[in-house]
């Protein structure tokens, strides 16, 4: 018998959204998606600034990307905690 946690590892963000998640979970997923997209763009912006000879601006984008990585880690932690709550039944914590 599978518990919700086993199935969770194979699910994508879009799968979680499609399952009718509550607003808090939807917000966590949106924030995570936006931060992932922004971090990817910062990498491109950093490369282009370096190519254009704007080393200080490239460093700015590098630092912003590092900060996004920290925010993504925090969002992932919050998402894992929220999903853990969703898959924990009230009787599981009772001995």
Secondary structure as the mmCIF struct_conf table of DSSP 4:
data_model
#
loop_
_struct_conf.conf_type_id
_struct_conf.id
_struct_conf.beg_label_comp_id
_struct_conf.beg_label_asym_id
_struct_conf.beg_label_seq_id
_struct_conf.end_label_comp_id
_struct_conf.end_label_asym_id
_struct_conf.end_label_seq_id
HELX_RH_AL_P HELX_RH_AL_P1 UNK A 4 UNK A 8
TURN_TY1_P TURN_TY1_P1 UNK A 9 UNK A 10
HELX_RH_AL_P HELX_RH_AL_P2 UNK A 13 UNK A 18
TURN_TY1_P TURN_TY1_P2 UNK A 19 UNK A 20
HELX_RH_AL_P HELX_RH_AL_P3 UNK A 23 UNK A 51
TURN_TY1_P TURN_TY1_P3 UNK A 52 UNK A 53
HELX_RH_AL_P HELX_RH_AL_P4 UNK A 55 UNK A 86
TURN_TY1_P TURN_TY1_P4 UNK A 87 UNK A 87
HELX_RH_3T_P HELX_RH_3T_P1 UNK A 90 UNK A 93
#
